[in-house]
Amino acid sequence: MSSDDASDVDEVKVSAWYAVGVRQAFSAWTDPGEIEKWFGPKGFRAEVLEMDFRIGGRWRFKMISQSGDVSHHRGRYLAIEPEKLLSFTWESEEDSDLTEGRETHVSVHFYAESGGSRVTLVHERLPTPQAKQALEFGWSSGMPKLRRLLEGKRDD
């Protein structure tokens, strides 16, 4: 299978249930101050550099590891349905092995479920198995950080 073929099938899907309503869960993805409290994989923190939260608007985050390594990620918003769907492109600037200079697509779905909400994220069009593995780690370890924020606990 060529790298181009893989980009059409490689995706990461992560889903988590939170003991809060969809409004609060959605806000954690759309408020820059909230994003900086949880976004990113374990061992990283995010800094929102740009966030024009509207369809077609651009976003850009700086990710900083505990050891001080910095990477930037950017994209544009494709769809915004309050408390239902957030869709955006994702491109990694320094981590060229993650997106190979191409836009990938992220969709975050919000559902009311069993006294709380379920957030399901799908990151599509990943160019390589290595990108899939890295982003699967990133999203999977970021969702527990979101849980701690929503439950009012500090991240370690």
VOVOTI-982346 format. One line per field, with one value per atom (N, C-alpha, C, O): residue number from 1; chain; atom name; x, y, z. Coordinates in nm, 3 decimals. Each point is the difference from the previous one (the first is absolute). Last residue first. Layout:
// residues N
resi: c(NUM/...)
chain: c(A/...)
name: c(CA/...)
u: c(X/...)
v: c(Y/...)
w: c(Z/...)
// end
This chain:
// residues 156
resi: c(156/156/156/156/155/155/155/155/154/154/154/154/153/153/153/153/152/152/152/152/151/151/151/151/150/150/150/150/149/149/149/149/148/148/148/148/147/147/147/147/146/146/146/146/145/145/145/145/144/144/144/144/143/143/143/143/142/142/142/142/141/141/141/141/140/140/140/140/139/139/139/139/138/138/138/138/137/137/137/137/136/136/136/136/135/135/135/135/134/134/134/134/133/133/133/133/132/132/132/132/131/131/131/131/130/130/130/130/129/129/129/129/128/128/128/128/127/127/127/127/126/126/126/126/125/125/125/125/124/124/124/124/123/123/123/123/122/122/122/122/121/121/121/121/120/120/120/120/119/119/119/119/118/118/118/118/117/117/117/117/116/116/116/116/115/115/115/115/114/114/114/114/113/113/113/113/112/112/112/112/111/111/111/111/110/110/110/110/109/109/109/109/108/108/108/108/107/107/107/107/106/106/106/106/105/105/105/105/104/104/104/104/103/103/103/103/102/102/102/102/101/101/101/101/100/100/100/100/99/99/99/99/98/98/98/98/97/97/97/97/96/96/96/96/95/95/95/95/94/94/94/94/93/93/93/93/92/92/92/92/91/91/91/91/90/90/90/90/89/89/89/89/88/88/88/88/87/87/87/87/86/86/86/86/85/85/85/85/84/84/84/84/83/83/83/83/82/82/82/82/81/81/81/81/80/80/80/80/79/79/79/79/78/78/78/78/77/77/77/77/76/76/76/76/75/75/75/75/74/74/74/74/73/73/73/73/72/72/72/72/71/71/71/71/70/70/70/70/69/69/69/69/68/68/68/68/67/67/67/67/66/66/66/66/65/65/65/65/64/64/64/64/63/63/63/63/62/62/62/62/61/61/61/61/60/60/60/60/59/59/59/59/58/58/58/58/57/57/57/57/56/56/56/56/55/55/55/55/54/54/54/54/53/53/53/53/52/52/52/52/51/51/51/51/50/50/50/50/49/49/49/49/48/48/48/48/47/47/47/47/46/46/46/46/45/45/45/45/44/44/44/44/43/43/43/43/42/42/42/42/41/41/41/41/40/40/40/40/39/39/39/39/38/38/38/38/37/37/37/37/36/36/36/36/35/35/35/35/34/34/34/34/33/33/33/33/32/32/32/32/31/31/31/31/30/30/30/30/29/29/29/29/28/28/28/28/27/27/27/27/26/26/26/26/25/25/25/25/24/24/24/24/23/23/23/23/22/22/22/22/21/21/21/21/20/20/20/20/19/19/19/19/18/18/18/18/17/17/17/17/16/16/16/16/15/15/15/15/14/14/14/14/13/13/13/13/12/12/12/12/11/11/11/11/10/10/10/10/9/9/9/9/8/8/8/8/7/7/7/7/6/6/6/6/5/5/5/5/4/4/4/4/3/3/3/3/2/2/2/2/1/1/1/1)
chain: c(A/A/A/A/A/A/A/A/A/A/A/A/A/A/A/A/A/A/A/A/A/A/A/A/A/A/A/A/A/A/A/A/A/A/A/A/A/A/A/A/A/A/A/A/A/A/A/A/A/A/A/A/A/A/A/A/A/A/A/A/A/A/A/A/A/A/A/A/A/A/A/A/A/A/A/A/A/A/A/A/A/A/A/A/A/A/A/A/A/A/A/A/A/A/A/A/A/A/A/A/A/A/A/A/A/A/A/A/A/A/A/A/A/A/A/A/A/A/A/A/A/A/A/A/A/A/A/A/A/A/A/A/A/A/A/A/A/A/A/A/A/A/A/A/A/A/A/A/A/A/A/A/A/A/A/A/A/A/A/A/A/A/A/A/A/A/A/A/A/A/A/A/A/A/A/A/A/A/A/A/A/A/A/A/A/A/A/A/A/A/A/A/A/A/A/A/A/A/A/A/A/A/A/A/A/A/A/A/A/A/A/A/A/A/A/A/A/A/A/A/A/A/A/A/A/A/A/A/A/A/A/A/A/A/A/A/A/A/A/A/A/A/A/A/A/A/A/A/A/A/A/A/A/A/A/A/A/A/A/A/A/A/A/A/A/A/A/A/A/A/A/A/A/A/A/A/A/A/A/A/A/A/A/A/A/A/A/A/A/A/A/A/A/A/A/A/A/A/A/A/A/A/A/A/A/A/A/A/A/A/A/A/A/A/A/A/A/A/A/A/A/A/A/A/A/A/A/A/A/A/A/A/A/A/A/A/A/A/A/A/A/A/A/A/A/A/A/A/A/A/A/A/A/A/A/A/A/A/A/A/A/A/A/A/A/A/A/A/A/A/A/A/A/A/A/A/A/A/A/A/A/A/A/A/A/A/A/A/A/A/A/A/A/A/A/A/A/A/A/A/A/A/A/A/A/A/A/A/A/A/A/A/A/A/A/A/A/A/A/A/A/A/A/A/A/A/A/A/A/A/A/A/A/A/A/A/A/A/A/A/A/A/A/A/A/A/A/A/A/A/A/A/A/A/A/A/A/A/A/A/A/A/A/A/A/A/A/A/A/A/A/A/A/A/A/A/A/A/A/A/A/A/A/A/A/A/A/A/A/A/A/A/A/A/A/A/A/A/A/A/A/A/A/A/A/A/A/A/A/A/A/A/A/A/A/A/A/A/A/A/A/A/A/A/A/A/A/A/A/A/A/A/A/A/A/A/A/A/A/A/A/A/A/A/A/A/A/A/A/A/A/A/A/A/A/A/A/A/A/A/A/A/A/A/A/A/A/A/A/A/A/A/A/A/A/A/A/A/A/A/A/A/A/A/A/A/A/A/A/A/A/A/A/A/A/A/A/A/A/A/A/A/A/A/A/A/A/A/A/A/A/A/A/A/A/A/A/A/A/A/A/A/A/A)
name: c(N/CA/C/O/N/CA/C/O/N/CA/C/O/N/CA/C/O/N/CA/C/O/N/CA/C/O/N/CA/C/O/N/CA/C/O/N/CA/C/O/N/CA/C/O/N/CA/C/O/N/CA/C/O/N/CA/C/O/N/CA/C/O/N/CA/C/O/N/CA/C/O/N/CA/C/O/N/CA/C/O/N/CA/C/O/N/CA/C/O/N/CA/C/O/N/CA/C/O/N/CA/C/O/N/CA/C/O/N/CA/C/O/N/CA/C/O/N/CA/C/O/N/CA/C/O/N/CA/C/O/N/CA/C/O/N/CA/C/O/N/CA/C/O/N/CA/C/O/N/CA/C/O/N/CA/C/O/N/CA/C/O/N/CA/C/O/N/CA/C/O/N/CA/C/O/N/CA/C/O/N/CA/C/O/N/CA/C/O/N/CA/C/O/N/CA/C/O/N/CA/C/O/N/CA/C/O/N/CA/C/O/N/CA/C/O/N/CA/C/O/N/CA/C/O/N/CA/C/O/N/CA/C/O/N/CA/C/O/N/CA/C/O/N/CA/C/O/N/CA/C/O/N/CA/C/O/N/CA/C/O/N/CA/C/O/N/CA/C/O/N/CA/C/O/N/CA/C/O/N/CA/C/O/N/CA/C/O/N/CA/C/O/N/CA/C/O/N/CA/C/O/N/CA/C/O/N/CA/C/O/N/CA/C/O/N/CA/C/O/N/CA/C/O/N/CA/C/O/N/CA/C/O/N/CA/C/O/N/CA/C/O/N/CA/C/O/N/CA/C/O/N/CA/C/O/N/CA/C/O/N/CA/C/O/N/CA/C/O/N/CA/C/O/N/CA/C/O/N/CA/C/O/N/CA/C/O/N/CA/C/O/N/CA/C/O/N/CA/C/O/N/CA/C/O/N/CA/C/O/N/CA/C/O/N/CA/C/O/N/CA/C/O/N/CA/C/O/N/CA/C/O/N/CA/C/O/N/CA/C/O/N/CA/C/O/N/CA/C/O/N/CA/C/O/N/CA/C/O/N/CA/C/O/N/CA/C/O/N/CA/C/O/N/CA/C/O/N/CA/C/O/N/CA/C/O/N/CA/C/O/N/CA/C/O/N/CA/C/O/N/CA/C/O/N/CA/C/O/N/CA/C/O/N/CA/C/O/N/CA/C/O/N/CA/C/O/N/CA/C/O/N/CA/C/O/N/CA/C/O/N/CA/C/O/N/CA/C/O/N/CA/C/O/N/CA/C/O/N/CA/C/O/N/CA/C/O/N/CA/C/O/N/CA/C/O/N/CA/C/O/N/CA/C/O/N/CA/C/O/N/CA/C/O/N/CA/C/O/N/CA/C/O/N/CA/C/O/N/CA/C/O/N/CA/C/O/N/CA/C/O/N/CA/C/O/N/CA/C/O/N/CA/C/O/N/CA/C/O/N/CA/C/O/N/CA/C/O/N/CA/C/O/N/CA/C/O/N/CA/C/O/N/CA/C/O/N/CA/C/O/N/CA/C/O/N/CA/C/O/N/CA/C/O/N/CA/C/O/N/CA/C/O/N/CA/C/O/N/CA/C/O)
u: c(-0.153/0.133/0.111/0.117/-0.647/0.083/0.138/0.047/-0.516/0.117/0.075/0.008/-0.553/0.128/0.113/-0.013/-0.483/0.051/0.129/0.032/-0.303/-0.033/0.057/-0.017/0.106/-0.147/-0.045/-0.104/0.568/-0.047/-0.151/-0.046/0.239/0.042/-0.045/-0.043/-0.035/-0.084/0.035/-0.089/0.361/-0.129/-0.092/-0.068/0.467/0.028/-0.128/-0.026/0.013/-0.003/0.032/-0.051/0.080/-0.138/-0.008/-0.089/0.510/-0.057/-0.141/-0.037/0.289/0.050/-0.050/0.011/-0.140/-0.039/0.050/-0.069/0.193/-0.143/-0.040/-0.076/0.527/-0.032/-0.145/-0.028/0.178/0.052/-0.042/-0.047/-0.058/-0.082/0.045/-0.082/0.337/-0.123/-0.098/-0.077/0.484/0.030/-0.127/-0.017/-0.020/0.043/0.023/-0.044/-0.057/-0.116/0.037/-0.074/0.417/-0.087/-0.121/-0.040/0.325/0.066/-0.083/-0.010/-0.127/-0.027/0.065/-0.056/-0.061/0.086/-0.046/-0.071/-0.160/0.081/0.080/0.034/-0.538/0.136/0.090/-0.036/-0.460/0.094/0.144/0.079/-0.461/0.009/0.109/0.056/-0.281/0.105/0.033/0.053/-0.472/0.055/0.101/-0.036/-0.257/0.091/0.048/0.037/-0.448/0.066/0.078/-0.055/-0.214/0.076/0.075/0.079/-0.527/0.103/0.062/-0.070/-0.213/0.019/0.111/0.093/-0.475/0.122/0.011/-0.101/-0.242/0.030/0.129/0.052/-0.188/0.001/0.042/0.093/-0.040/-0.006/0.006/0.092/-0.073/-0.053/-0.017/-0.057/0.423/-0.129/-0.040/0.083/0.292/-0.045/-0.141/-0.089/0.563/-0.146/-0.035/0.069/0.353/-0.030/-0.152/-0.061/0.469/-0.141/-0.023/0.039/0.397/-0.045/-0.147/-0.041/0.452/-0.132/-0.035/0.018/0.454/-0.078/-0.131/-0.013/0.406/-0.105/-0.065/-0.035/0.558/-0.139/-0.096/0.031/0.464/-0.038/-0.141/-0.035/0.208/0.071/-0.043/-0.013/-0.112/-0.097/0.062/-0.071/0.324/-0.140/-0.096/-0.090/0.568/-0.035/-0.146/-0.057/0.262/-0.039/-0.037/-0.075/0.117/-0.008/-0.046/-0.111/0.137/0.134/0.000/0.096/-0.525/0.103/0.138/0.057/-0.573/0.111/0.113/0.041/-0.599/0.131/0.106/-0.005/-0.569/0.115/0.125/0.007/-0.579/0.119/0.112/-0.003/-0.529/0.108/0.112/0.011/-0.543/0.084/0.104/-0.031/-0.381/0.108/0.092/0.048/-0.585/0.111/0.099/-0.037/-0.343/-0.019/0.127/0.042/-0.128/-0.037/-0.026/-0.056/0.090/0.010/-0.061/-0.114/0.337/-0.139/-0.001/0.028/0.329/-0.026/-0.151/-0.076/0.500/-0.140/-0.007/0.082/0.330/-0.082/-0.149/-0.083/0.575/-0.126/-0.086/-0.021/0.572/-0.114/-0.126/-0.008/0.573/-0.106/-0.106/0.018/0.493/-0.091/-0.107/0.009/0.451/-0.104/-0.101/-0.026/0.571/-0.118/-0.095/0.043/0.379/-0.052/-0.127/-0.067/0.531/-0.116/-0.039/0.085/0.206/-0.011/-0.131/-0.103/0.249/0.015/-0.003/0.012/-0.085/0.143/0.026/0.115/-0.558/0.060/0.148/0.055/-0.343/0.021/0.060/0.045/-0.372/0.128/0.012/-0.086/-0.205/0.006/0.140/0.101/-0.446/0.138/-0.006/-0.064/-0.317/0.039/0.148/0.057/-0.473/0.141/0.036/-0.019/-0.431/0.051/0.147/0.044/-0.464/0.123/0.030/-0.038/-0.442/0.098/0.118/-0.011/-0.389/0.102/0.107/0.106/-0.543/0.026/0.093/-0.027/0.086/-0.112/0.034/0.117/0.174/-0.099/-0.125/-0.100/0.627/-0.109/-0.116/-0.017/0.506/-0.124/-0.114/-0.064/0.644/-0.102/-0.123/0.010/0.347/0.062/-0.100/0.009/-0.005/-0.078/0.062/0.004/0.214/-0.015/-0.075/0.046/0.043/-0.030/-0.007/-0.038/0.310/-0.102/-0.016/0.091/0.103/0.003/-0.103/-0.098/0.157/0.135/0.016/0.111/-0.509/0.063/0.144/0.073/-0.371/0.027/0.061/0.044/-0.380/0.131/0.021/-0.071/-0.265/0.027/0.143/0.094/-0.319/-0.003/0.058/0.044/-0.076/0.003/0.009/0.037/-0.086/0.136/0.012/0.111/-0.538/0.089/0.140/0.061/-0.378/-0.024/0.094/0.054/-0.044/0.047/-0.017/0.085/-0.259/0.147/0.056/0.096/-0.569/0.044/0.152/0.052/-0.305/-0.019/0.045/0.007/-0.019/0.065/-0.001/0.070/-0.288/0.141/0.081/0.122/-0.597/0.071/0.149/0.084/-0.378/0.025/0.082/0.093/-0.239/0.102/0.037/0.117/-0.467/0.128/0.112/0.111/-0.550/0.038/0.138/0.084/-0.298/0.070/0.042/0.101/-0.144/-0.084/0.080/0.117/0.099/-0.046/-0.089/0.001/0.298/-0.114/-0.042/-0.025/0.263/0.029/-0.127/-0.110/0.359/-0.121/0.043/0.097/0.153/0.001/-0.131/-0.062/0.375/-0.128/0.008/0.061/0.241/0.006/-0.135/-0.055/0.345/-0.132/0.012/0.045/0.271/-0.002/-0.139/-0.057/0.271/-0.068/0.014/0.028/0.099/0.055/-0.072/-0.005/-0.091/-0.054/0.052/-0.067/0.193/-0.145/-0.060/-0.121/0.594/-0.060/-0.151/-0.065/0.338/-0.014/-0.069/-0.072/0.183/-0.111/-0.024/-0.115/0.485/-0.123/-0.122/-0.102/0.534/-0.032/-0.130/-0.077/0.117/0.079/-0.041/-0.105/0.090/-0.085/0.089/0.094)
v: c(1.690/-0.013/0.035/-0.006/0.204/-0.098/-0.004/0.100/0.024/0.055/-0.111/-0.113/0.123/-0.040/0.061/0.025/-0.016/0.101/-0.038/0.055/-0.276/-0.042/0.095/-0.022/0.090/0.003/-0.040/0.045/-0.071/0.139/0.005/0.079/-0.502/0.065/0.146/0.049/-0.291/-0.050/0.070/0.042/0.040/0.069/-0.043/0.083/-0.307/0.136/0.083/0.082/-0.516/-0.001/0.138/0.034/-0.074/-0.009/-0.013/0.062/-0.065/0.132/-0.006/0.087/-0.472/0.049/0.141/0.046/-0.255/-0.091/0.050/-0.017/0.252/0.016/-0.087/0.045/-0.084/0.137/0.018/0.055/-0.475/0.026/0.140/0.017/-0.118/-0.082/0.017/0.012/0.189/0.075/-0.081/0.058/-0.263/0.119/0.076/0.042/-0.420/-0.040/0.121/0.002/0.074/-0.057/-0.035/0.032/0.107/0.113/-0.050/0.060/-0.384/0.070/0.120/0.028/-0.276/-0.073/0.068/-0.004/0.324/-0.116/-0.074/0.057/0.342/-0.047/-0.127/-0.068/0.256/-0.006/-0.067/-0.104/0.228/0.035/0.005/0.083/-0.026/-0.073/0.056/0.107/-0.136/0.073/-0.082/-0.111/0.151/-0.077/0.091/0.108/-0.144/0.070/-0.096/-0.114/0.181/-0.093/0.080/0.085/-0.042/0.074/-0.105/-0.078/0.095/-0.078/0.090/0.066/0.036/0.017/-0.091/-0.033/0.020/0.073/0.020/0.021/-0.287/0.096/0.077/0.060/-0.388/-0.057/0.099/-0.028/0.235/-0.145/-0.030/0.045/0.344/-0.016/-0.150/-0.070/0.269/-0.066/0.004/-0.023/0.223/0.012/-0.058/0.038/-0.049/-0.011/-0.001/-0.063/0.209/-0.029/0.007/0.103/-0.151/0.024/-0.042/-0.110/0.230/-0.041/0.035/0.112/-0.180/0.047/-0.058/-0.119/0.277/-0.116/0.055/0.121/0.090/0.016/-0.135/-0.073/0.121/-0.007/0.029/-0.021/-0.029/0.124/0.001/0.090/-0.460/0.011/0.123/-0.006/-0.172/0.035/0.017/0.022/-0.193/-0.018/0.027/-0.080/0.146/-0.141/-0.025/-0.102/0.533/-0.030/-0.146/-0.033/0.384/-0.146/-0.045/-0.049/0.512/-0.057/-0.152/-0.058/0.268/0.079/-0.064/-0.035/-0.172/0.015/0.070/-0.043/0.037/-0.015/0.025/0.099/-0.167/-0.008/-0.020/-0.089/0.256/-0.060/0.006/0.078/-0.110/0.090/-0.077/-0.122/0.116/-0.062/0.101/0.117/-0.237/0.093/-0.072/-0.109/0.046/-0.035/0.115/0.117/-0.131/-0.120/-0.041/-0.116/0.521/-0.114/-0.128/-0.095/0.509/0.006/-0.122/-0.040/0.065/-0.016/-0.005/-0.105/0.210/0.027/-0.010/0.083/-0.196/-0.006/0.025/-0.050/0.113/-0.043/0.000/0.034/0.220/-0.062/-0.027/0.089/-0.089/0.091/-0.076/-0.122/0.092/-0.046/0.106/0.117/-0.296/0.103/-0.063/-0.116/0.051/-0.066/0.108/0.094/-0.158/0.081/-0.081/-0.080/-0.002/-0.028/0.082/0.037/-0.104/0.075/-0.049/-0.025/-0.127/-0.009/0.065/-0.013/-0.047/0.128/-0.005/0.104/-0.452/0.026/0.130/0.038/-0.199/0.024/0.031/0.070/0.052/-0.121/0.039/0.112/0.164/0.006/-0.124/-0.025/0.260/-0.109/0.000/0.007/0.361/-0.038/-0.108/0.018/0.154/-0.029/-0.032/-0.055/0.288/-0.040/-0.015/0.093/-0.007/-0.021/-0.039/-0.055/0.313/-0.076/-0.013/0.084/-0.029/0.065/-0.091/-0.123/-0.006/0.063/0.070/0.034/-0.097/-0.084/0.077/0.114/0.011/0.012/-0.090/-0.033/0.218/-0.106/0.031/0.049/0.065/0.073/-0.099/-0.063/0.084/-0.078/0.088/0.071/-0.117/0.060/-0.089/-0.122/0.033/0.116/0.076/0.122/-0.477/0.043/0.127/0.103/-0.524/0.145/0.039/-0.031/-0.455/0.077/0.148/0.042/-0.507/0.103/0.080/0.009/-0.538/0.121/0.099/-0.038/-0.410/0.053/0.125/0.052/-0.365/-0.002/0.049/-0.041/0.219/-0.130/0.015/0.108/0.273/-0.057/-0.132/-0.032/0.434/-0.050/-0.052/0.061/0.158/-0.145/-0.051/-0.114/0.585/-0.076/-0.151/-0.074/0.409/0.004/-0.080/-0.032/0.083/-0.083/-0.006/-0.106/0.401/-0.139/-0.093/-0.095/0.550/-0.018/-0.142/-0.052/0.176/-0.006/-0.022/-0.075/-0.103/0.114/-0.007/-0.097/-0.251/0.123/0.126/0.106/-0.579/-0.006/0.135/0.017/-0.083/-0.033/-0.008/0.013/0.049/0.122/-0.026/0.086/-0.450/0.076/0.125/0.033/-0.291/-0.073/0.077/0.010/0.161/0.016/-0.072/0.052/-0.102/0.142/0.021/0.068/-0.494/0.026/0.146/0.029/-0.236/0.016/0.033/0.037/-0.335/0.139/0.004/-0.092/-0.278/0.023/0.147/0.058/-0.375/0.098/0.027/0.000/-0.375/0.048/0.092/-0.027/-0.124/0.002/0.058/0.085/-0.274/0.038/-0.006/-0.091/0.083/-0.003/0.049/0.098/-0.252/0.026/-0.020/-0.104/0.177/-0.024/0.033/0.103/-0.258/0.094/-0.044/-0.116/-0.013/0.010/0.109/0.116/-0.209/-0.100/0.014/-0.045/0.319/-0.007/-0.096/0.003/0.066/0.123/-0.004/0.074/-0.428/-0.006/0.125/-0.008/-0.019/-0.090/-0.001/0.002/0.237/0.068/-0.085/0.051/-0.232/0.099/0.073/0.032/-0.522/0.122/0.095/-0.018/-0.534/0.118/0.123/0.009)
w: c(3.657/0.061/-0.095/0.038/0.006/-0.072/0.066/0.054/0.209/-0.069/-0.070/0.050/0.044/0.058/-0.080/-0.120/0.038/0.091/0.071/0.106/-0.464/0.137/0.105/0.120/-0.582/0.014/0.140/0.047/-0.152/-0.006/0.027/0.083/-0.119/0.125/0.002/0.105/-0.502/0.110/0.131/0.074/-0.448/-0.012/0.114/0.059/-0.095/0.047/-0.008/0.087/-0.266/0.147/0.060/0.107/-0.583/0.049/0.153/0.059/-0.306/0.024/0.059/0.078/-0.218/0.128/0.031/0.113/-0.520/0.108/0.137/0.101/-0.502/0.031/0.119/0.086/-0.230/0.037/0.042/0.106/-0.279/0.135/0.046/0.112/-0.547/0.088/0.145/0.091/-0.425/0.027/0.086/0.077/-0.211/0.080/0.036/0.115/-0.403/0.134/0.090/0.114/-0.570/0.070/0.143/0.093/-0.374/0.035/0.079/0.099/-0.272/0.109/0.046/0.120/-0.502/0.125/0.121/0.110/-0.520/0.026/0.125/0.083/-0.269/-0.113/0.023/-0.097/0.263/0.053/-0.103/-0.054/0.070/-0.106/0.049/-0.043/0.422/-0.127/-0.091/0.022/0.509/-0.071/-0.125/0.010/0.377/-0.111/-0.072/-0.046/0.552/-0.091/-0.107/0.028/0.372/-0.091/-0.103/-0.070/0.577/-0.100/-0.083/0.053/0.305/-0.066/-0.107/-0.077/0.567/-0.144/-0.049/0.074/0.352/-0.032/-0.150/-0.067/0.283/0.106/-0.022/0.094/-0.432/0.136/0.109/0.075/-0.542/0.024/0.150/0.069/-0.516/0.136/0.022/-0.084/-0.266/0.018/0.147/0.088/-0.497/0.139/0.010/-0.076/-0.270/0.014/0.149/0.081/-0.438/0.139/0.015/-0.025/-0.381/0.031/0.144/0.041/-0.408/0.132/0.014/-0.031/-0.384/0.045/0.136/0.025/-0.328/0.040/0.056/0.019/-0.368/0.099/0.027/-0.092/-0.062/-0.048/0.113/0.118/-0.098/-0.067/-0.055/-0.077/0.337/-0.128/-0.080/-0.122/0.582/-0.105/-0.138/-0.098/0.485/0.040/-0.115/-0.026/0.000/-0.013/0.039/-0.037/0.083/-0.137/-0.020/-0.092/0.489/-0.004/-0.137/-0.017/0.115/0.014/-0.015/-0.052/-0.009/-0.067/0.009/-0.103/0.082/0.094/-0.074/-0.108/0.040/-0.064/0.105/0.073/-0.145/0.091/-0.084/-0.084/0.054/-0.059/0.103/0.095/0.043/-0.039/-0.069/0.014/0.253/-0.103/-0.045/-0.025/0.416/-0.029/-0.098/0.029/0.195/-0.087/-0.012/-0.009/0.335/-0.083/-0.073/0.007/0.273/0.084/-0.079/0.053/-0.363/0.146/0.069/-0.026/-0.445/0.039/0.151/0.058/-0.484/0.141/0.021/-0.049/-0.344/0.043/0.149/0.078/-0.312/-0.113/0.033/-0.084/0.257/0.040/-0.122/-0.083/0.103/-0.018/0.034/-0.016/0.157/-0.088/-0.016/0.035/0.233/-0.051/-0.086/-0.041/0.415/-0.078/-0.039/0.075/0.141/-0.032/-0.089/-0.084/0.482/-0.134/-0.018/0.097/0.264/-0.049/-0.138/-0.085/0.575/-0.145/-0.044/0.066/0.400/-0.067/-0.151/-0.065/0.419/-0.017/-0.078/-0.022/0.100/0.131/-0.010/0.086/-0.515/0.080/0.135/0.020/-0.373/0.071/0.088/0.085/-0.534/0.096/0.061/-0.071/-0.196/0.027/0.108/0.103/-0.492/0.138/0.005/-0.095/-0.238/0.008/0.147/0.079/-0.465/0.135/-0.010/-0.101/-0.228/0.023/0.148/0.082/-0.397/0.087/0.027/-0.008/-0.234/-0.082/0.080/-0.053/0.306/-0.117/-0.094/-0.036/0.534/-0.095/-0.118/-0.021/0.433/0.011/-0.082/0.051/-0.010/-0.063/-0.014/-0.105/0.356/0.002/-0.048/0.079/0.037/-0.087/0.008/-0.001/0.288/-0.064/-0.087/-0.015/0.460/-0.115/-0.056/0.068/0.213/0.004/-0.127/-0.110/0.422/-0.122/0.031/0.109/0.100/0.024/-0.128/-0.083/0.246/-0.081/0.051/0.064/0.109/-0.002/-0.083/-0.013/-0.111/0.131/-0.013/-0.090/-0.301/0.062/0.138/0.040/-0.234/-0.029/0.071/0.095/0.077/-0.135/-0.012/0.051/0.350/-0.019/-0.131/-0.006/0.174/0.125/-0.023/0.092/-0.442/0.056/0.129/0.042/-0.250/-0.082/0.060/0.005/0.184/0.038/-0.077/0.057/-0.167/0.136/0.050/0.071/-0.502/0.004/0.140/0.017/-0.203/0.079/0.013/0.057/-0.272/-0.076/0.071/-0.062/0.221/-0.131/-0.072/-0.100/0.519/0.026/-0.129/0.002/-0.014/0.038/0.024/-0.029/-0.050/-0.122/0.030/-0.073/0.439/-0.077/-0.127/-0.034/0.298/0.067/-0.076/-0.012/-0.152/-0.008/0.063/-0.059/0.083/-0.126/-0.012/-0.064/0.560/-0.118/-0.124/0.007/0.389/-0.017/-0.124/-0.081/0.251/0.090/0.000/0.105/-0.509/0.105/0.080/-0.056/-0.324/0.066/0.113/0.071/-0.564/0.146/0.051/-0.064/-0.407/0.056/0.151/0.056/-0.561/0.146/0.052/-0.049/-0.434/0.060/0.150/0.046/-0.530/0.144/0.048/-0.037/-0.471/0.086/0.144/0.031/-0.586/0.134/0.078/-0.040/-0.426/0.092/0.142/0.094/-0.481/-0.009/0.102/0.023/-0.079/0.051/-0.004/0.073/-0.253/0.145/0.053/0.100/-0.559/0.033/0.150/0.044/-0.195/-0.038/0.031/0.047/0.019/0.103/-0.033/0.090/-0.290/-0.005/0.111/0.062/-0.083/0.000/0.000/0.079)
// end
